[in-house]
Amino acid sequence: MIDILYFAWVRERIGLPRERVQTDAATVADLVAELRGREERYALAFADTSALRVAVDQDLADFDAPLAGVREVAFFPPMTGG
């Protein structure tokens, strides 16, 4: 089981701040593909992954990051400074 956290507009589109999923995904990209296939709200949230950042166990990662042994994946838009 992996805890998935959604932040900002990702959370708004999906309608959940977090959920726990059972997955056989090998990478973050595989997980995103699984989520996209669930229902339209996920497809909309993950339509453009270039507009997303991901953290794996609270460390910034790429979408090709492996999920073996991972407990938490978080999705959020890029941070803007100011």
N, CA, C and O atoms as a MOPAC input file, in Angstrom:
PM7 MOZYME 1SCF
protein

 N      0.84600 1    -1.19200 1     0.00000 1
 C      0.00000 1     0.00000 1     0.00000 1
 C      0.88600 1     1.24800 1     0.00000 1
 O      1.91600 1     1.31700 1     0.67100 1
 N      0.43800 1     2.22000 1    -0.77700 1
 C      1.14200 1     3.49500 1    -0.85100 1
 C      0.15600 1     4.60400 1    -0.51400 1
 O     -0.97400 1     4.61100 1    -1.00300 1
 N      0.58800 1     5.54000 1     0.32500 1
 C     -0.20100 1     6.73800 1     0.58700 1
 C      0.09600 1     7.73900 1    -0.51900 1
 O      1.25600 1     8.01000 1    -0.82800 1
 N     -0.95800 1     8.28500 1    -1.11300 1
 C     -0.79400 1     9.30100 1    -2.14500 1
 C     -1.38300 1    10.59100 1    -1.61600 1
 O     -2.52500 1    10.62300 1    -1.15700 1
 N     -0.59800 1    11.65400 1    -1.68200 1
 C     -1.02400 1    12.97200 1    -1.22300 1
 C     -1.16300 1    13.88700 1    -2.42700 1
 O     -0.32900 1    13.86900 1    -3.33200 1
 N     -2.22500 1    14.68900 1    -2.43300 1
 C     -2.49000 1    15.63000 1    -3.51200 1
 C     -2.53800 1    17.03500 1    -2.92500 1
 O     -3.15100 1    17.25900 1    -1.88100 1
 N     -1.88500 1    17.98300 1    -3.60300 1
 C     -1.83700 1    19.35600 1    -3.11300 1
 C     -2.33500 1    20.33300 1    -4.17000 1
 O     -2.27500 1    20.06000 1    -5.36900 1
 N     -2.82700 1    21.47500 1    -3.70100 1
 C     -3.25500 1    22.60700 1    -4.53100 1
 C     -4.29800 1    22.16800 1    -5.55700 1
 O     -5.25200 1    21.47300 1    -5.20900 1
 N     -4.12600 1    22.56900 1    -6.82500 1
 C     -5.15800 1    22.26000 1    -7.82900 1
 C     -5.27400 1    20.76800 1    -8.12200 1
 O     -6.31100 1    20.32500 1    -8.61600 1
 N     -4.25000 1    19.99200 1    -7.83500 1
 C     -4.35400 1    18.53900 1    -8.02700 1
 C     -5.42200 1    17.99900 1    -7.06800 1
 O     -6.28100 1    17.21000 1    -7.46200 1
 N     -5.35600 1    18.42800 1    -5.82400 1
 C     -6.34700 1    18.02100 1    -4.82000 1
 C     -7.74000 1    18.49400 1    -5.22100 1
 O     -8.71400 1    17.75900 1    -5.05800 1
 N     -7.84400 1    19.71600 1    -5.74300 1
 C     -9.14500 1    20.25000 1    -6.14600 1
 C     -9.76000 1    19.41700 1    -7.26700 1
 O    -10.95900 1    19.13800 1    -7.23900 1
 N     -8.95900 1    19.02000 1    -8.24800 1
 C     -9.48400 1    18.23700 1    -9.37000 1
 C     -9.88400 1    16.82500 1    -8.95300 1
 O    -10.89500 1    16.29800 1    -9.41700 1
 N     -9.09200 1    16.21900 1    -8.08200 1
 C     -9.38000 1    14.84900 1    -7.66700 1
 C    -10.44000 1    14.81500 1    -6.57000 1
 O    -11.22100 1    13.86800 1    -6.48100 1
 N    -10.46200 1    15.85200 1    -5.73800 1
 C    -11.46800 1    15.92600 1    -4.68500 1
 C    -11.06000 1    15.24600 1    -3.39200 1
 O    -11.88800 1    15.05500 1    -2.50200 1
 N     -9.79800 1    14.88100 1    -3.28100 1
 C     -9.27700 1    14.23100 1    -2.07200 1
 C     -7.92000 1    14.81700 1    -1.71400 1
 O     -7.13300 1    15.12800 1    -2.60800 1
 N     -7.62700 1    14.97500 1    -0.42500 1
 C     -6.28400 1    15.41500 1    -0.04500 1
 C     -5.28300 1    14.25800 1    -0.03500 1
 O     -4.08300 1    14.46100 1    -0.22300 1
 N     -5.79500 1    13.03200 1     0.18900 1
 C     -4.90700 1    11.86400 1     0.25000 1
 C     -5.73800 1    10.60200 1     0.10800 1
 O     -6.94500 1    10.59800 1     0.35200 1
 N     -5.07500 1     9.55000 1    -0.28700 1
 C     -5.71100 1     8.23800 1    -0.32900 1
 C     -4.62400 1     7.17800 1    -0.25000 1
 O     -3.45000 1     7.44500 1    -0.50600 1
 N     -5.03500 1     5.98900 1     0.10500 1
 C     -4.12300 1     4.85400 1     0.18700 1
 C     -4.51000 1     3.89600 1    -0.93300 1
 O     -5.67500 1     3.52000 1    -1.06600 1
 N     -3.52100 1     3.50300 1    -1.74000 1
 C     -3.81700 1     2.62100 1    -2.86900 1
 C     -2.92700 1     1.39200 1    -2.84900 1
 O     -1.78700 1     1.42100 1    -2.38400 1
 N     -3.48000 1     0.32900 1    -3.36200 1
 C     -2.71500 1    -0.89500 1    -3.60600 1
 C     -2.29900 1    -0.83500 1    -5.07400 1
 O     -3.15200 1    -0.67000 1    -5.94600 1
 N     -1.01500 1    -0.96400 1    -5.35900 1
 C     -0.54800 1    -0.84900 1    -6.73000 1
 C      0.60000 1    -1.80500 1    -6.99500 1
 O      1.36300 1    -2.16000 1    -6.09700 1
 N      0.69900 1    -2.20800 1    -8.23600 1
 C      1.84800 1    -2.98600 1    -8.69400 1
 C      2.75700 1    -2.13200 1    -9.56600 1
 O      3.66500 1    -2.64900 1   -10.21600 1
 N      2.51300 1    -0.82200 1    -9.58000 1
 C      3.30300 1     0.09500 1   -10.41000 1
 C      4.77200 1     0.02800 1   -10.01400 1
 O      5.10900 1    -0.00300 1    -8.83100 1
 N      5.63600 1     0.00700 1   -11.01600 1
 C      7.07800 1    -0.05100 1   -10.77100 1
 C      7.68500 1     1.33600 1   -10.58800 1
 O      8.67400 1     1.50200 1    -9.87400 1
 N      7.07800 1     2.33700 1   -11.24300 1
 C      7.59900 1     3.70500 1   -11.18100 1
 C      6.45400 1     4.67400 1   -10.92000 1
 O      5.28100 1     4.30500 1   -10.97200 1
 N      6.81800 1     5.91800 1   -10.63900 1
 C      5.80900 1     6.96100 1   -10.45900 1
 C      4.98400 1     7.10400 1   -11.73900 1
 O      3.76400 1     7.25300 1   -11.67500 1
 N      5.63800 1     7.06000 1   -12.89200 1
 C      4.91400 1     7.17400 1   -14.16300 1
 C      3.88500 1     6.05800 1   -14.31800 1
 O      2.77800 1     6.29600 1   -14.80000 1
 N      4.24700 1     4.84000 1   -13.91000 1
 C      3.29700 1     3.72900 1   -13.96700 1
 C      2.11300 1     3.98300 1   -13.04200 1
 O      0.97100 1     3.68100 1   -13.38700 1
 N      2.38900 1     4.53700 1   -11.86800 1
 C      1.32100 1     4.86700 1   -10.92000 1
 C      0.38300 1     5.90600 1   -11.51500 1
 O     -0.83800 1     5.78400 1   -11.40700 1
 N      0.95200 1     6.92600 1   -12.14200 1
 C      0.13700 1     7.96400 1   -12.77700 1
 C     -0.74700 1     7.34700 1   -13.85600 1
 O     -1.91900 1     7.70500 1   -13.97400 1
 N     -0.20400 1     6.43500 1   -14.63500 1
 C     -0.99100 1     5.76800 1   -15.68100 1
 C     -2.15500 1     4.99300 1   -15.06800 1
 O     -3.26500 1     5.01300 1   -15.59900 1
 N     -1.90300 1     4.31500 1   -13.96100 1
 C     -2.98000 1     3.58900 1   -13.26200 1
 C     -4.05600 1     4.55600 1   -12.77300 1
 O     -5.24900 1     4.30900 1   -12.94700 1
 N     -3.62500 1     5.65300 1   -12.16400 1
 C     -4.57400 1     6.62600 1   -11.62700 1
 C     -5.39700 1     7.25700 1   -12.74100 1
 O     -6.60900 1     7.41900 1   -12.60300 1
 N     -4.74200 1     7.61700 1   -13.85200 1
 C     -5.45200 1     8.20200 1   -14.99300 1
 C     -6.58400 1     7.29900 1   -15.47100 1
 O     -7.63700 1     7.78200 1   -15.88800 1
 N     -6.36300 1     5.99500 1   -15.41000 1
 C     -7.34300 1     5.04400 1   -15.88600 1
 C     -8.51900 1     4.83100 1   -14.95100 1
 O     -9.49100 1     4.17400 1   -15.32400 1
 N     -8.45100 1     5.36800 1   -13.75900 1
 C     -9.52600 1     5.16300 1   -12.77600 1
 C    -10.82200 1     5.82300 1   -13.18900 1
 O    -11.84800 1     5.16000 1   -13.33600 1
 N    -10.77400 1     7.13000 1   -13.37500 1
 C    -11.95600 1     7.89500 1   -13.75300 1
 C    -11.52900 1     9.26500 1   -14.23900 1
 O    -10.36200 1     9.63800 1   -14.12800 1
 N    -12.47800 1    10.01100 1   -14.77800 1
 C    -12.16200 1    11.25700 1   -15.46500 1
 C    -11.45800 1    12.29000 1   -14.58400 1
 O    -10.57900 1    13.00700 1   -15.06300 1
 N    -11.82600 1    12.37600 1   -13.32200 1
 C    -11.19700 1    13.39200 1   -12.46700 1
 C     -9.69100 1    13.15300 1   -12.34000 1
 O     -8.92200 1    14.11200 1   -12.25800 1
 N     -9.26300 1    11.89900 1   -12.32300 1
 C     -7.83200 1    11.59200 1   -12.28800 1
 C     -7.19400 1    11.90100 1   -13.64000 1
 O     -6.09100 1    12.44400 1   -13.71000 1
 N     -7.89800 1    11.54900 1   -14.70300 1
 C     -7.38500 1    11.83500 1   -16.04600 1
 C     -7.14800 1    13.33500 1   -16.21800 1
 O     -6.14600 1    13.74000 1   -16.80800 1
 N     -8.05600 1    14.15400 1   -15.70800 1
 C     -7.90100 1    15.60900 1   -15.79300 1
 C     -6.72700 1    16.09300 1   -14.93800 1
 O     -5.93900 1    16.93200 1   -15.37400 1
 N     -6.62000 1    15.57100 1   -13.74400 1
 C     -5.55200 1    16.01000 1   -12.83800 1
 C     -4.16400 1    15.65200 1   -13.37600 1
 O     -3.20300 1    16.39600 1   -13.17700 1
 N     -4.07100 1    14.51000 1   -14.05600 1
 C     -2.77000 1    14.04400 1   -14.55200 1
 C     -2.62500 1    14.17700 1   -16.05800 1
 O     -1.78100 1    13.51100 1   -16.65800 1
 N     -3.44200 1    15.03600 1   -16.68400 1
 C     -3.39900 1    15.20200 1   -18.13900 1
 C     -2.04900 1    15.74000 1   -18.60300 1
 O     -1.56000 1    15.34000 1   -19.65900 1
 N     -1.44400 1    16.63200 1   -17.83800 1
 C     -0.17800 1    17.25400 1   -18.23300 1
 C      0.82300 1    17.11200 1   -17.08900 1
 O      0.90600 1    17.97500 1   -16.21500 1
 N      1.57100 1    16.02900 1   -17.10200 1
 C      2.50200 1    15.80000 1   -15.98700 1
 C      3.65900 1    16.79600 1   -15.99100 1
 O      4.35600 1    16.92100 1   -14.98400 1
 N      3.88200 1    17.51400 1   -17.10300 1
 C      4.93400 1    18.53800 1   -17.09200 1
 C      4.56400 1    19.68800 1   -16.16300 1
 O      5.42300 1    20.48200 1   -15.78100 1
 N      3.27400 1    19.77900 1   -15.79700 1
 C      2.80900 1    20.82400 1   -14.88000 1
 C      2.79400 1    20.33000 1   -13.44000 1
 O      2.25100 1    20.99800 1   -12.56100 1
 N      3.38300 1    19.17000 1   -13.19500 1
 C      3.38600 1    18.57800 1   -11.85700 1
 C      4.79400 1    18.29000 1   -11.36600 1
 O      5.71600 1    18.06200 1   -12.14800 1
 N      4.92900 1    18.30700 1   -10.06500 1
 C      6.13800 1    17.83300 1    -9.39900 1
 C      5.71900 1    16.66500 1    -8.53000 1
 O      4.54900 1    16.52400 1    -8.17400 1
 N      6.68900 1    15.82900 1    -8.19300 1
 C      6.39100 1    14.65600 1    -7.38200 1
 C      7.46100 1    14.50800 1    -6.30600 1
 O      8.63700 1    14.79600 1    -6.52900 1
 N      7.02500 1    14.05600 1    -5.14100 1
 C      7.95200 1    13.71700 1    -4.06200 1
 C      7.67800 1    12.27500 1    -3.65800 1
 O      6.52800 1    11.85500 1    -3.52400 1
 N      8.75000 1    11.53400 1    -3.46900 1
 C      8.66600 1    10.13700 1    -3.05100 1
 C      9.27000 1    10.04700 1    -1.66000 1
 O     10.44500 1    10.36000 1    -1.46900 1
 N      8.47900 1     9.62400 1    -0.69400 1
 C      8.89900 1     9.61000 1     0.70900 1
 C      9.53700 1    10.93800 1     1.10700 1
 O     10.58000 1    10.97900 1     1.75900 1
 N      8.88100 1    12.01900 1     0.69800 1
 C      9.21900 1    13.40300 1     1.03900 1
 C     10.50500 1    13.91900 1     0.41600 1
 O     11.05100 1    14.92400 1     0.87300 1
 N     11.00100 1    13.24800 1    -0.62400 1
 C     12.14800 1    13.73900 1    -1.38900 1
 C     11.70100 1    13.98800 1    -2.82000 1
 O     11.04300 1    13.13800 1    -3.42000 1
 N     12.05200 1    15.15300 1    -3.37800 1
 C     11.70300 1    15.42500 1    -4.76400 1
 C     12.24500 1    14.32200 1    -5.65700 1
 O     13.35900 1    13.84000 1    -5.45300 1
 N     11.46100 1    13.92800 1    -6.64000 1
 C     11.83800 1    12.82300 1    -7.51400 1
 C     11.34200 1    13.09600 1    -8.92500 1
 O     10.60000 1    14.04700 1    -9.17200 1
 N     11.76900 1    12.23900 1    -9.84100 1
 C     11.29300 1    12.29000 1   -11.21500 1
 C     10.20300 1    11.24400 1   -11.39600 1
 O     10.00600 1    10.37800 1   -10.54500 1
 N      9.50600 1    11.33800 1   -12.50900 1
 C      8.42400 1    10.39400 1   -12.76000 1
 C      8.94000 1     8.99000 1   -13.07400 1
 O      8.16700 1     8.03200 1   -13.07100 1
 N     10.22600 1     8.86300 1   -13.34100 1
 C     10.78900 1     7.52300 1   -13.56300 1
 C     11.33500 1     6.91000 1   -12.27000 1
 O     11.96400 1     5.85200 1   -12.30200 1
 N     11.09600 1     7.56800 1   -11.14000 1
 C     11.57100 1     7.05700 1    -9.84100 1
 C     10.88500 1     5.72900 1    -9.51600 1
 O      9.67700 1     5.58900 1    -9.70500 1
 N     11.65900 1     4.75500 1    -9.02600 1
 C     11.06500 1     3.46000 1    -8.66600 1
 C     10.21300 1     3.57200 1    -7.40200 1
 O     10.45400 1     4.41800 1    -6.54200 1
 N      9.21200 1     2.69700 1    -7.31600 1
 C      8.31400 1     2.70800 1    -6.16000 1
 C      8.57300 1     1.57100 1    -5.17700 1
 O      7.88900 1     1.47900 1    -4.15700 1
 N      9.53200 1     0.71600 1    -5.45400 1
 C      9.81700 1    -0.41000 1    -4.55000 1
 C     10.14900 1     0.11400 1    -3.15600 1
 O     11.08100 1     0.90200 1    -2.98800 1
 N      9.38600 1    -0.32300 1    -2.16200 1
 C      9.63100 1     0.07200 1    -0.77700 1
 C      9.13600 1     1.45000 1    -0.40300 1
 O      9.30900 1     1.87500 1     0.74000 1
 N      8.52500 1     2.15900 1    -1.33200 1
 C      8.05000 1     3.52100 1    -1.07300 1
 C      6.75100 1     3.47900 1    -0.27200 1
 O      5.88300 1     2.64200 1    -0.52100 1
 N      6.63100 1     4.38900 1     0.68800 1
 C      5.41600 1     4.46900 1     1.50500 1
 C      4.51100 1     5.63200 1     1.12200 1
 O      3.30300 1     5.58100 1     1.35000 1
 N      5.10200 1     6.70100 1     0.52900 1
 C      4.31400 1     7.89800 1     0.25000 1
 C      4.75500 1     8.55300 1    -1.04800 1
 O      5.94800 1     8.69500 1    -1.31600 1
 N      3.77000 1     8.95100 1    -1.85100 1
 C      4.01200 1     9.71900 1    -3.07100 1
 C      3.12600 1    10.95300 1    -3.00100 1
 O      1.93300 1    10.85300 1    -2.71200 1
 N      3.71600 1    12.12500 1    -3.26800 1
 C      2.95200 1    13.36800 1    -3.22400 1
 C      3.03400 1    14.06200 1    -4.58000 1
 O      4.09700 1    14.11000 1    -5.19900 1
 N      1.91000 1    14.59400 1    -5.03200 1
 C      1.83700 1    15.32400 1    -6.28600 1
 C      1.44300 1    16.75900 1    -6.00100 1
 O      0.52600 1    17.01500 1    -5.22000 1
 N      2.14700 1    17.71400 1    -6.64500 1
 C      1.87100 1    19.12900 1    -6.41600 1
 C      2.36600 1    19.94600 1    -7.59600 1
 O      3.24500 1    19.50100 1    -8.33500 1
 N      1.80600 1    21.14800 1    -7.78100 1
 C      2.29500 1    22.01100 1    -8.84900 1
 C      3.65400 1    22.58200 1    -8.47600 1
 O      4.02000 1    22.59000 1    -7.30100 1
 N      4.41500 1    23.06500 1    -9.47000 1
 C      5.70600 1    23.68000 1    -9.16200 1
 C      5.52800 1    24.84000 1    -8.20100 1
 O      4.53400 1    25.56300 1    -8.25900 1
 N      6.48600 1    25.00700 1    -7.33100 1
 C      6.44400 1    26.10800 1    -6.37800 1
 C      6.84500 1    27.39900 1    -7.10400 1
 O      7.72100 1    27.39900 1    -7.96800 1
 N      6.19100 1    28.47500 1    -6.73500 1
 C      6.56400 1    29.77000 1    -7.30100 1
 C      7.06600 1    30.65100 1    -6.18000 1
 O      6.53200 1    30.63400 1    -5.07100 1
 N      8.08000 1    31.41000 1    -6.47500 1
 C      8.65700 1    32.27400 1    -5.45100 1
 C      8.12000 1    33.67900 1    -5.57100 1
 O      7.42400 1    34.02100 1    -6.52700 1
 N      8.45400 1    34.48300 1    -4.58700 1
 C      7.98200 1    35.86200 1    -4.69000 1
 C      8.29700 1    36.62900 1    -3.45200 1
 O      7.97300 1    37.81300 1    -3.35900 1

